[in-house]
Amino acid sequence: MGRIIVEVMPKPEILDPQGKAVGSALPRLGISSFTSVRQGKCFHLDVEGAVTDEHLAQARRAAEEVLSNPIIEDVVRVEELLVDEGAHGDAQ
Amino acid sequence: MGRIIVEVMPKPEILDPQGKAVGSALPRLGISSFTSVRQGKCFHLDVEGAVTDEHLAQARRAAEEVLSNPIIEDVVRVEELLVDEGAHGDAQ
């Protein structure tokens, strides 16, 4: 099974209230290294078999037409998700 | 400026109504390659200067304590975002 990841972020000039809320909460936990927090969306699109160029083209179309709102968001990543990256519990 | 990306996905056993809704919408656009769609969140955490191990440790703590709900979500990625990856408009 192949997997494609799509990442969508608010455009830099767009206010991001969710990111701001997270950014304000972190110092209360003693986490104050971060100068900016932005929150976006990511999607895992699974395909049967290996990921092909055709799958990636469809994923890009899906990203532009369904997964993002081009007025306020940018699609920042559409690519095959490699096994060693998206594995659950791999954040240690 | 350095940037860390955090990706949070619903646990595999958790229903994901947003992903399901997207998955149902795609065939109406003629996009039918995808057997499953899951939607998660991603965060860009910016730091001054280069990303250090200390920044990554704080990002992991933030991911576990603020950015995700460990009951229903997994933190699937916490790492430095390389320039060639998170660049806006880089999805071609």
N, CA and C atoms of all chains as a GROMACS GRO file, in nm:
protein
  552
    1MET      N    1   0.084  -0.120   0.000
    1MET     CA    2   0.000   0.000   0.000
    1MET      C    3   0.087   0.125   0.000
    2GLY      N    4   0.054   0.219  -0.086
    2GLY     CA    5   0.127   0.345  -0.089
    2GLY      C    6   0.047   0.454  -0.021
    3ARG      N    7   0.118   0.555   0.021
    3ARG     CA    8   0.051   0.666   0.089
    3ARG      C    9   0.110   0.798   0.041
    4ILE      N   10   0.021   0.892   0.015
    4ILE     CA   11   0.063   1.026  -0.025
    4ILE      C   12   0.024   1.121   0.087
    5ILE      N   13   0.114   1.213   0.117
    5ILE     CA   14   0.080   1.315   0.217
    5ILE      C   15   0.058   1.449   0.148
    6VAL      N   16  -0.046   1.518   0.192
    6VAL     CA   17  -0.074   1.653   0.145
    6VAL      C   18  -0.074   1.744   0.267
    7GLU      N   19   0.002   1.851   0.260
    7GLU     CA   20   0.003   1.949   0.370
    7GLU      C   21  -0.051   2.081   0.320
    8VAL      N   22  -0.138   2.139   0.399
    8VAL     CA   23  -0.204   2.265   0.364
    8VAL      C   24  -0.184   2.360   0.482
    9MET      N   25  -0.131   2.479   0.454
    9MET     CA   26  -0.108   2.577   0.561
    9MET      C   27  -0.179   2.707   0.527
   10PRO      N   28  -0.221   2.782   0.631
   10PRO     CA   29  -0.276   2.915   0.603
   10PRO      C   30  -0.169   3.000   0.535
   11LYS      N   31  -0.210   3.082   0.439
   11LYS     CA   32  -0.114   3.171   0.373
   11LYS      C   33  -0.047   3.260   0.478
   12PRO      N   34   0.077   3.298   0.453
   12PRO     CA   35   0.151   3.376   0.554
   12PRO      C   36   0.079   3.505   0.596
   13GLU      N   37   0.007   3.567   0.502
   13GLU     CA   38  -0.056   3.695   0.534
   13GLU      C   39  -0.193   3.679   0.602
   14ILE      N   40  -0.237   3.553   0.616
   14ILE     CA   41  -0.368   3.528   0.677
   14ILE      C   42  -0.350   3.505   0.827
   15LEU      N   43  -0.437   3.567   0.907
   15LEU     CA   44  -0.436   3.544   1.050
   15LEU      C   45  -0.466   3.397   1.077
   16ASP      N   46  -0.404   3.344   1.180
   16ASP     CA   47  -0.423   3.203   1.212
   16ASP      C   48  -0.457   3.193   1.361
   17PRO      N   49  -0.585   3.211   1.395
   17PRO     CA   50  -0.621   3.217   1.537
   17PRO      C   51  -0.589   3.088   1.613
   18GLN      N   52  -0.602   2.971   1.546
   18GLN     CA   53  -0.569   2.846   1.616
   18GLN      C   54  -0.421   2.842   1.653
   19GLY      N   55  -0.337   2.880   1.554
   19GLY     CA   56  -0.194   2.882   1.581
   19GLY      C   57  -0.160   2.980   1.691
   20LYS      N   58  -0.225   3.097   1.687
   20LYS     CA   59  -0.200   3.198   1.791
   20LYS      C   60  -0.239   3.145   1.928
   21ALA      N   61  -0.351   3.074   1.935
   21ALA     CA   62  -0.397   3.021   2.064
   21ALA      C   63  -0.296   2.921   2.118
   22VAL      N   64  -0.246   2.834   2.030
   22VAL     CA   65  -0.144   2.737   2.073
   22VAL      C   66  -0.018   2.810   2.117
   23GLY      N   67   0.023   2.909   2.037
   23GLY     CA   68   0.143   2.985   2.070
   23GLY      C   69   0.133   3.053   2.206
   24SER      N   70   0.012   3.098   2.242
   24SER     CA   71  -0.007   3.163   2.372
   24SER      C   72  -0.010   3.063   2.486
   25ALA      N   73  -0.049   2.940   2.456
   25ALA     CA   74  -0.060   2.840   2.564
   25ALA      C   75   0.076   2.785   2.602
   26LEU      N   76   0.168   2.778   2.506
   26LEU     CA   77   0.296   2.711   2.532
   26LEU      C   78   0.377   2.773   2.647
   27PRO      N   79   0.389   2.908   2.655
   27PRO     CA   80   0.469   2.963   2.765
   27PRO      C   81   0.418   2.923   2.903
   28ARG      N   82   0.288   2.900   2.915
   28ARG     CA   83   0.235   2.858   3.045
   28ARG      C   84   0.286   2.720   3.084
   29LEU      N   85   0.334   2.645   2.987
   29LEU     CA   86   0.396   2.514   3.017
   29LEU      C   87   0.548   2.525   3.025
   30GLY      N   88   0.599   2.647   3.022
   30GLY     CA   89   0.743   2.664   3.028
   30GLY      C   90   0.811   2.644   2.894
   31ILE      N   91   0.733   2.646   2.787
   31ILE     CA   92   0.789   2.628   2.653
   31ILE      C   93   0.787   2.764   2.584
   32SER      N   94   0.903   2.826   2.575
   32SER     CA   95   0.903   2.963   2.524
   32SER      C   96   1.004   2.984   2.411
   33SER      N   97   1.045   2.878   2.346
   33SER     CA   98   1.143   2.893   2.238
   33SER      C   99   1.082   2.937   2.107
   34PHE      N  100   0.952   2.927   2.093
   34PHE     CA  101   0.894   2.939   1.960
   34PHE      C  102   0.842   3.080   1.936
   35THR      N  103   0.890   3.140   1.829
   35THR     CA  104   0.854   3.278   1.798
   35THR      C  105   0.722   3.285   1.723
   36SER      N  106   0.683   3.177   1.661
   36SER     CA  107   0.558   3.176   1.585
   36SER      C  108   0.507   3.034   1.575
   37VAL      N  109   0.377   3.018   1.585
   37VAL     CA  110   0.314   2.887   1.566
   37VAL      C  111   0.204   2.904   1.462
   38ARG      N  112   0.206   2.822   1.361
   38ARG     CA  113   0.101   2.823   1.260
   38ARG      C  114   0.042   2.683   1.252
   39GLN      N  115  -0.091   2.677   1.241
   39GLN     CA  116  -0.156   2.546   1.235
   39GLN      C  117  -0.216   2.524   1.098
   40GLY      N  118  -0.190   2.410   1.040
   40GLY     CA  119  -0.249   2.372   0.912
   40GLY      C  120  -0.310   2.234   0.920
   41LYS      N  121  -0.336   2.180   0.802
   41LYS     CA  122  -0.399   2.048   0.793
   41LYS      C  123  -0.307   1.955   0.717
   42CYS      N  124  -0.313   1.828   0.749
   42CYS     CA  125  -0.245   1.734   0.662
   42CYS      C  126  -0.339   1.617   0.633
   43PHE      N  127  -0.319   1.556   0.520
   43PHE     CA  128  -0.404   1.447   0.473
   43PHE      C  129  -0.316   1.331   0.433
   44HIS      N  130  -0.357   1.213   0.470
   44HIS     CA  131  -0.293   1.092   0.420
   44HIS      C  132  -0.389   1.028   0.320
   45LEU      N  133  -0.343   1.016   0.197
   45LEU     CA  134  -0.423   0.954   0.091
   45LEU      C  135  -0.360   0.819   0.059
   46ASP      N  136  -0.436   0.712   0.081
   46ASP     CA  137  -0.382   0.579   0.057
   46ASP      C  138  -0.420   0.529  -0.082
   47VAL      N  139  -0.329   0.458  -0.144
   47VAL     CA  140  -0.357   0.398  -0.275
   47VAL      C  141  -0.323   0.249  -0.268
   48GLU      N  142  -0.386   0.173  -0.357
   48GLU     CA  143  -0.348   0.032  -0.368
   48GLU      C  144  -0.217   0.024  -0.444
   49GLY      N  145  -0.129  -0.060  -0.398
   49GLY     CA  146  -0.002  -0.076  -0.467
   49GLY      C  147   0.089   0.044  -0.446
   50ALA      N  148   0.184   0.058  -0.536
   50ALA     CA  149   0.283   0.164  -0.522
   50ALA      C  150   0.227   0.296  -0.572
   51VAL      N  151   0.282   0.404  -0.520
   51VAL     CA  152   0.242   0.538  -0.563
   51VAL      C  153   0.302   0.566  -0.701
   52THR      N  154   0.216   0.607  -0.794
   52THR     CA  155   0.262   0.638  -0.930
   52THR      C  156   0.252   0.789  -0.955
   53ASP      N  157   0.308   0.832  -1.067
   53ASP     CA  158   0.296   0.973  -1.104
   53ASP      C  159   0.150   1.013  -1.122
   54GLU      N  160   0.071   0.919  -1.174
   54GLU     CA  161  -0.072   0.945  -1.192
   54GLU      C  162  -0.140   0.971  -1.056
   55HIS      N  163  -0.105   0.890  -0.957
   55HIS     CA  164  -0.159   0.913  -0.822
   55HIS      C  165  -0.120   1.051  -0.771
   56LEU      N  166   0.006   1.087  -0.792
   56LEU     CA  167   0.052   1.217  -0.742
   56LEU      C  168  -0.021   1.330  -0.814
   57ALA      N  169  -0.046   1.312  -0.945
   57ALA     CA  170  -0.119   1.416  -1.019
   57ALA      C  171  -0.262   1.429  -0.964
   58GLN      N  172  -0.326   1.315  -0.936
   58GLN     CA  173  -0.461   1.321  -0.879
   58GLN      C  174  -0.459   1.384  -0.739
   59ALA      N  175  -0.355   1.353  -0.663
   59ALA     CA  176  -0.345   1.410  -0.528
   59ALA      C  177  -0.328   1.562  -0.536
   60ARG      N  178  -0.248   1.608  -0.632
   60ARG     CA  179  -0.231   1.753  -0.648
   60ARG      C  180  -0.363   1.820  -0.686
   61ARG      N  181  -0.438   1.752  -0.774
   61ARG     CA  182  -0.568   1.809  -0.812
   61ARG      C  183  -0.661   1.811  -0.690
   62ALA      N  184  -0.665   1.700  -0.617
   62ALA     CA  185  -0.748   1.696  -0.496
   62ALA      C  186  -0.706   1.806  -0.399
   63ALA      N  187  -0.574   1.824  -0.385
   63ALA     CA  188  -0.524   1.925  -0.290
   63ALA      C  189  -0.573   2.064  -0.328
   64GLU      N  190  -0.567   2.095  -0.457
   64GLU     CA  191  -0.605   2.230  -0.501
   64GLU      C  192  -0.756   2.250  -0.500
   65GLU      N  193  -0.831   2.142  -0.530
   65GLU     CA  194  -0.975   2.160  -0.552
   65GLU      C  195  -1.060   2.125  -0.431
   66VAL      N  196  -1.012   2.038  -0.344
   66VAL     CA  197  -1.096   1.993  -0.232
   66VAL      C  198  -1.030   2.016  -0.097
   67LEU      N  199  -0.901   1.985  -0.089
   67LEU     CA  200  -0.837   1.981   0.042
   67LEU      C  201  -0.795   2.119   0.092
   68SER      N  202  -0.788   2.215   0.003
   68SER     CA  203  -0.747   2.349   0.045
   68SER      C  204  -0.844   2.452  -0.010
   69ASN      N  205  -0.844   2.566   0.054
   69ASN     CA  206  -0.918   2.683   0.005
   69ASN      C  207  -0.813   2.781  -0.047
   70PRO      N  208  -0.802   2.794  -0.180
   70PRO     CA  209  -0.689   2.871  -0.236
   70PRO      C  210  -0.692   3.019  -0.200
   71ILE      N  211  -0.805   3.068  -0.150
   71ILE     CA  212  -0.811   3.209  -0.108
   71ILE      C  213  -0.725   3.232   0.016
   72ILE      N  214  -0.727   3.136   0.106
   72ILE     CA  215  -0.661   3.158   0.235
   72ILE      C  216  -0.552   3.057   0.266
   73GLU      N  217  -0.538   2.954   0.182
   73GLU     CA  218  -0.443   2.847   0.216
   73GLU      C  219  -0.350   2.815   0.099
   74ASP      N  220  -0.233   2.767   0.133
   74ASP     CA  221  -0.138   2.718   0.034
   74ASP      C  222  -0.120   2.567   0.052
   75VAL      N  223  -0.111   2.498  -0.060
   75VAL     CA  224  -0.071   2.357  -0.055
   75VAL      C  225   0.081   2.357  -0.052
   76VAL      N  226   0.138   2.313   0.060
   76VAL     CA  227   0.284   2.326   0.071
   76VAL      C  228   0.357   2.194   0.045
   77ARG      N  229   0.285   2.084   0.033
   77ARG     CA  230   0.354   1.957   0.013
   77ARG      C  231   0.257   1.855  -0.043
   78VAL      N  232   0.295   1.791  -0.151
   78VAL     CA  233   0.222   1.675  -0.204
   78VAL      C  234   0.327   1.576  -0.246
   79GLU      N  235   0.343   1.470  -0.170
   79GLU     CA  236   0.445   1.372  -0.210
   79GLU      C  237   0.421   1.237  -0.145
   80GLU      N  238   0.490   1.140  -0.196
   80GLU     CA  239   0.478   1.006  -0.138
   80GLU      C  240   0.532   1.010   0.005
   81LEU      N  241   0.458   0.946   0.094
   81LEU     CA  242   0.504   0.938   0.233
   81LEU      C  243   0.586   0.812   0.247
   82LEU      N  244   0.711   0.831   0.283
   82LEU     CA  245   0.798   0.714   0.294
   82LEU      C  246   0.772   0.643   0.425
   83VAL      N  247   0.796   0.516   0.425
   83VAL     CA  248   0.757   0.432   0.539
   83VAL      C  249   0.819   0.481   0.669
   84ASP      N  250   0.943   0.525   0.662
   84ASP     CA  251   1.011   0.560   0.788
   84ASP      C  252   0.967   0.695   0.842
   85GLU      N  253   0.877   0.761   0.768
   85GLU     CA  254   0.840   0.895   0.813
   85GLU      C  255   0.704   0.899   0.879
   86GLY      N  256   0.604   0.838   0.814
   86GLY     CA  257   0.468   0.852   0.866
   86GLY      C  258   0.429   0.742   0.962
   87ALA      N  259   0.525   0.658   0.996
   87ALA     CA  260   0.493   0.548   1.086
   87ALA      C  261   0.444   0.603   1.219
   88HIS      N  262   0.337   0.548   1.268
   88HIS     CA  263   0.283   0.594   1.394
   88HIS      C  264   0.380   0.560   1.506
   89GLY      N  265   0.386   0.652   1.602
   89GLY     CA  266   0.476   0.630   1.714
   89GLY      C  267   0.620   0.656   1.680
   90ASP      N  268   0.643   0.724   1.567
   90ASP     CA  269   0.780   0.745   1.520
   90ASP      C  270   0.833   0.881   1.562
   91ALA      N  271   0.772   0.939   1.665
   91ALA     CA  272   0.808   1.076   1.698
   91ALA      C  273   0.906   1.085   1.815
   92GLN      N  274   0.968   0.977   1.848
   92GLN     CA  275   1.062   0.981   1.963
   92GLN      C  276   1.194   1.045   1.925
   93MET      N  277   1.631   3.175   1.041
   93MET     CA  278   1.518   3.124   1.118
   93MET      C  279   1.500   2.975   1.092
   94GLY      N  280   1.480   2.900   1.199
   94GLY     CA  281   1.455   2.757   1.184
   94GLY      C  282   1.308   2.727   1.202
   95ARG      N  283   1.269   2.615   1.150
   95ARG     CA  284   1.128   2.578   1.159
   95ARG      C  285   1.118   2.429   1.189
   96ILE      N  286   1.030   2.396   1.283
   96ILE     CA  287   1.004   2.257   1.317
   96ILE      C  288   0.861   2.224   1.274
   97ILE      N  289   0.844   2.107   1.217
   97ILE     CA  290   0.709   2.064   1.182
   97ILE      C  291   0.664   1.954   1.277
   98VAL      N  292   0.539   1.965   1.318
   98VAL     CA  293   0.476   1.862   1.401
   98VAL      C  294   0.352   1.813   1.325
   99GLU      N  295   0.342   1.683   1.307
   99GLU     CA  296   0.222   1.627   1.243
   99GLU      C  297   0.148   1.539   1.342
  100VAL      N  298   0.018   1.559   1.346
  100VAL     CA  299  -0.069   1.486   1.439
  100VAL      C  300  -0.181   1.422   1.356
  101MET      N  301  -0.198   1.292   1.370
  101MET     CA  302  -0.303   1.223   1.295
  101MET      C  303  -0.396   1.150   1.391
  102PRO      N  304  -0.523   1.135   1.351
  102PRO     CA  305  -0.612   1.052   1.435
  102PRO      C  306  -0.556   0.909   1.442
  103LYS      N  307  -0.568   0.847   1.557
  103LYS     CA  308  -0.521   0.708   1.570
  103LYS      C  309  -0.595   0.621   1.468
  104PRO      N  310  -0.528   0.516   1.420
  104PRO     CA  311  -0.591   0.434   1.314
  104PRO      C  312  -0.728   0.379   1.353
  105GLU      N  313  -0.749   0.350   1.481
  105GLU     CA  314  -0.875   0.288   1.521
  105GLU      C  315  -0.985   0.391   1.548
  106ILE      N  316  -0.951   0.520   1.536
  106ILE     CA  317  -1.048   0.625   1.562
  106ILE      C  318  -1.116   0.666   1.432
  107LEU      N  319  -1.248   0.678   1.436
  107LEU     CA  320  -1.320   0.728   1.319
  107LEU      C  321  -1.272   0.868   1.285
  108ASP      N  322  -1.269   0.898   1.158
  108ASP     CA  323  -1.221   1.030   1.114
  108ASP      C  324  -1.325   1.088   1.017
  109PRO      N  325  -1.430   1.150   1.072
  109PRO     CA  326  -1.540   1.195   0.986
  109PRO      C  327  -1.495   1.297   0.880
  110GLN      N  328  -1.398   1.384   0.915
  110GLN     CA  329  -1.352   1.482   0.815
  110GLN      C  330  -1.286   1.412   0.698
  111GLY      N  331  -1.199   1.315   0.731
  111GLY     CA  332  -1.134   1.240   0.624
  111GLY      C  333  -1.235   1.166   0.538
  112LYS      N  334  -1.335   1.105   0.606
  112LYS     CA  335  -1.439   1.033   0.533
  112LYS      C  336  -1.513   1.126   0.438
  113ALA      N  337  -1.544   1.246   0.485
  113ALA     CA  338  -1.618   1.342   0.402
  113ALA      C  339  -1.536   1.377   0.278
  114VAL      N  340  -1.408   1.401   0.299
  114VAL     CA  341  -1.322   1.432   0.185
  114VAL      C  342  -1.316   1.313   0.090
  115GLY      N  343  -1.299   1.194   0.148
  115GLY     CA  344  -1.291   1.074   0.065
  115GLY      C  345  -1.416   1.053  -0.019
  116SER      N  346  -1.531   1.092   0.036
  116SER     CA  347  -1.656   1.076  -0.039
  116SER      C  348  -1.670   1.182  -0.147
  117ALA      N  349  -1.608   1.298  -0.127
  117ALA     CA  350  -1.623   1.408  -0.224
  117ALA      C  351  -1.536   1.384  -0.347
  118LEU      N  352  -1.424   1.318  -0.330
  118LEU     CA  353  -1.328   1.308  -0.442
  118LEU      C  354  -1.384   1.237  -0.565
  119PRO      N  355  -1.455   1.124  -0.550
  119PRO     CA  356  -1.506   1.058  -0.672
  119PRO      C  357  -1.597   1.148  -0.755
  120ARG      N  358  -1.666   1.241  -0.693
  120ARG     CA  359  -1.752   1.332  -0.769
  120ARG      C  360  -1.670   1.424  -0.858
  121LEU      N  361  -1.542   1.438  -0.830
  121LEU     CA  362  -1.452   1.514  -0.916
  121LEU      C  363  -1.374   1.424  -1.012
  122GLY      N  364  -1.411   1.297  -1.014
  122GLY     CA  365  -1.340   1.205  -1.102
  122GLY      C  366  -1.209   1.155  -1.044
  123ILE      N  367  -1.192   1.173  -0.913
  123ILE     CA  368  -1.068   1.127  -0.848
  123ILE      C  369  -1.104   1.005  -0.765
  124SER      N  370  -1.065   0.889  -0.815
  124SER     CA  371  -1.111   0.769  -0.747
  124SER      C  372  -0.998   0.672  -0.715
  125SER      N  373  -0.874   0.721  -0.713
  125SER     CA  374  -0.761   0.632  -0.686
  125SER      C  375  -0.742   0.602  -0.538
  126PHE      N  376  -0.805   0.679  -0.452
  126PHE     CA  377  -0.764   0.673  -0.312
  126PHE      C  378  -0.857   0.582  -0.232
  127THR      N  379  -0.798   0.485  -0.167
  127THR     CA  380  -0.877   0.388  -0.092
  127THR      C  381  -0.913   0.439   0.047
  128SER      N  382  -0.838   0.535   0.096
  128SER     CA  383  -0.863   0.588   0.229
  128SER      C  384  -0.808   0.729   0.237
  129VAL      N  385  -0.882   0.816   0.305
  129VAL     CA  386  -0.834   0.952   0.330
  129VAL      C  387  -0.846   0.977   0.480
  130ARG      N  388  -0.736   1.021   0.540
  130ARG     CA  389  -0.738   1.057   0.682
  130ARG      C  390  -0.690   1.201   0.694
  131GLN      N  391  -0.757   1.277   0.780
  131GLN     CA  392  -0.717   1.416   0.797
  131GLN      C  393  -0.659   1.439   0.935
  132GLY      N  394  -0.546   1.504   0.938
  132GLY     CA  395  -0.483   1.539   1.065
  132GLY      C  396  -0.444   1.686   1.067
  133LYS      N  397  -0.361   1.719   1.162
  133LYS     CA  398  -0.319   1.859   1.178
  133LYS      C  399  -0.169   1.866   1.163
  134CYS      N  400  -0.121   1.979   1.115
  134CYS     CA  401   0.022   2.000   1.122
  134CYS      C  402   0.049   2.140   1.175
  135PHE      N  403   0.163   2.153   1.238
  135PHE     CA  404   0.202   2.278   1.301
  135PHE      C  405   0.342   2.316   1.255
  136HIS      N  406   0.362   2.441   1.227
  136HIS     CA  407   0.495   2.493   1.201
  136HIS      C  408   0.535   2.576   1.322
  137LEU      N  409   0.642   2.535   1.388
  137LEU     CA  410   0.694   2.607   1.505
  137LEU      C  411   0.823   2.675   1.463
  138ASP      N  412   0.825   2.808   1.468
  138ASP     CA  413   0.946   2.880   1.426
  138ASP      C  414   1.034   2.912   1.546
  139VAL      N  415   1.163   2.906   1.525
  139VAL     CA  416   1.258   2.943   1.630
  139VAL      C  417   1.355   3.045   1.572
  140GLU      N  418   1.415   3.122   1.663
  140GLU     CA  419   1.522   3.212   1.619
  140GLU      C  420   1.648   3.131   1.597
  141GLY      N  421   1.716   3.159   1.491
  141GLY     CA  422   1.841   3.089   1.464
  141GLY      C  423   1.814   2.946   1.419
  142ALA      N  424   1.914   2.864   1.434
  142ALA     CA  425   1.904   2.726   1.385
  142ALA      C  426   1.829   2.639   1.485
  143VAL      N  427   1.772   2.532   1.435
  143VAL     CA  428   1.700   2.437   1.521
  143VAL      C  429   1.801   2.352   1.598
  144THR      N  430   1.786   2.349   1.730
  144THR     CA  431   1.876   2.270   1.814
  144THR      C  432   1.803   2.149   1.871
  145ASP      N  433   1.878   2.059   1.933
  145ASP     CA  434   1.815   1.944   1.998
  145ASP      C  435   1.720   1.989   2.109
  146GLU      N  436   1.757   2.099   2.176
  146GLU     CA  437   1.671   2.153   2.282
  146GLU      C  438   1.536   2.198   2.224
  147HIS      N  439   1.541   2.264   2.108
  147HIS     CA  440   1.417   2.304   2.042
  147HIS      C  441   1.332   2.182   2.007
  148LEU      N  442   1.398   2.079   1.956
  148LEU     CA  443   1.323   1.958   1.917
  148LEU      C  444   1.261   1.892   2.040
  149ALA      N  445   1.335   1.895   2.152
  149ALA     CA  446   1.280   1.835   2.275
  149ALA      C  447   1.158   1.914   2.321
  150GLN      N  448   1.167   2.047   2.314
  150GLN     CA  449   1.051   2.129   2.352
  150GLN      C  450   0.934   2.106   2.256
  151ALA      N  451   0.964   2.090   2.129
  151ALA     CA  452   0.858   2.067   2.031
  151ALA      C  453   0.789   1.933   2.059
  152ARG      N  454   0.868   1.832   2.096
  152ARG     CA  455   0.806   1.702   2.128
  152ARG      C  456   0.717   1.714   2.249
  153ARG      N  457   0.764   1.791   2.350
  153ARG     CA  458   0.680   1.809   2.470
  153ARG      C  459   0.552   1.884   2.431
  154ALA      N  460   0.566   1.990   2.353
  154ALA     CA  461   0.448   2.065   2.309
  154ALA      C  462   0.353   1.975   2.231
  155ALA      N  463   0.410   1.889   2.146
  155ALA     CA  464   0.327   1.801   2.064
  155ALA      C  465   0.245   1.708   2.151
  156GLU      N  466   0.309   1.652   2.255
  156GLU     CA  467   0.239   1.556   2.340
  156GLU      C  468   0.140   1.624   2.434
  157GLU      N  469   0.173   1.747   2.479
  157GLU     CA  470   0.093   1.807   2.586
  157GLU      C  471  -0.009   1.908   2.537
  158VAL      N  472   0.015   1.969   2.422
  158VAL     CA  473  -0.076   2.075   2.376
  158VAL      C  474  -0.131   2.048   2.236
  159LEU      N  475  -0.044   2.003   2.148
  159LEU     CA  476  -0.085   1.998   2.007
  159LEU      C  477  -0.165   1.875   1.973
  160SER      N  478  -0.162   1.774   2.058
  160SER     CA  479  -0.237   1.652   2.029
  160SER      C  480  -0.317   1.611   2.151
  161ASN      N  481  -0.419   1.532   2.126
  161ASN     CA  482  -0.497   1.469   2.232
  161ASN      C  483  -0.459   1.321   2.230
  162PRO      N  484  -0.379   1.278   2.329
  162PRO     CA  485  -0.323   1.141   2.321
  162PRO      C  486  -0.428   1.030   2.327
  163ILE      N  487  -0.551   1.064   2.364
  163ILE     CA  488  -0.656   0.962   2.367
  163ILE      C  489  -0.694   0.922   2.224
  164ILE      N  490  -0.697   1.019   2.136
  164ILE     CA  491  -0.748   0.992   2.001
  164ILE      C  492  -0.648   1.020   1.890
  165GLU      N  493  -0.532   1.078   1.925
  165GLU     CA  494  -0.438   1.119   1.820
  165GLU      C  495  -0.298   1.069   1.848
  166ASP      N  496  -0.224   1.049   1.740
  166ASP     CA  497  -0.082   1.015   1.749
  166ASP      C  498   0.001   1.131   1.692
  167VAL      N  499   0.111   1.159   1.759
  167VAL     CA  500   0.209   1.251   1.702
  167VAL      C  501   0.296   1.167   1.608
  168VAL      N  502   0.287   1.193   1.478
  168VAL     CA  503   0.357   1.106   1.384
  168VAL      C  504   0.487   1.166   1.333
  169ARG      N  505   0.512   1.292   1.362
  169ARG     CA  506   0.636   1.352   1.309
  169ARG      C  507   0.670   1.477   1.389
  170VAL      N  508   0.792   1.485   1.437
  170VAL     CA  509   0.844   1.608   1.497
  170VAL      C  510   0.986   1.620   1.445
  171GLU      N  511   1.008   1.713   1.354
  171GLU     CA  512   1.145   1.727   1.304
  171GLU      C  513   1.166   1.863   1.239
  172GLU      N  514   1.291   1.893   1.216
  172GLU     CA  515   1.323   2.019   1.150
  172GLU      C  516   1.266   2.016   1.009
  173LEU      N  517   1.206   2.127   0.970
  173LEU     CA  518   1.153   2.138   0.835
  173LEU      C  519   1.262   2.196   0.747
  174LEU      N  520   1.303   2.120   0.648
  174LEU     CA  521   1.410   2.170   0.562
  174LEU      C  522   1.354   2.269   0.462
  175VAL      N  523   1.438   2.358   0.420
  175VAL     CA  524   1.394   2.472   0.338
  175VAL      C  525   1.324   2.425   0.211
  176ASP      N  526   1.374   2.320   0.150
  176ASP     CA  527   1.318   2.279   0.021
  176ASP      C  528   1.186   2.206   0.036
  177GLU      N  529   1.141   2.186   0.161
  177GLU     CA  530   1.020   2.108   0.177
  177GLU      C  531   0.899   2.193   0.209
  178GLY      N  532   0.914   2.285   0.304
  178GLY     CA  533   0.796   2.360   0.349
  178GLY      C  534   0.777   2.489   0.273
  179ALA      N  535   0.857   2.512   0.171
  179ALA     CA  536   0.846   2.636   0.096
  179ALA      C  537   0.707   2.647   0.035
  180HIS      N  538   0.646   2.762   0.048
  180HIS     CA  539   0.512   2.780  -0.007
  180HIS      C  540   0.520   2.776  -0.158
  181GLY      N  541   0.416   2.718  -0.217
  181GLY     CA  542   0.411   2.709  -0.362
  181GLY      C  543   0.501   2.601  -0.418
  182ASP      N  544   0.544   2.512  -0.330
  182ASP     CA  545   0.642   2.410  -0.372
  182ASP      C  546   0.574   2.278  -0.406
  183ALA      N  547   0.447   2.284  -0.440
  183ALA     CA  548   0.373   2.158  -0.455
  183ALA      C  549   0.358   2.114  -0.599
  184GLN      N  550   0.435   2.170  -0.687
  184GLN     CA  551   0.421   2.132  -0.829
  184GLN      C  552   0.488   1.999  -0.857
   0.00000   0.00000   0.00000
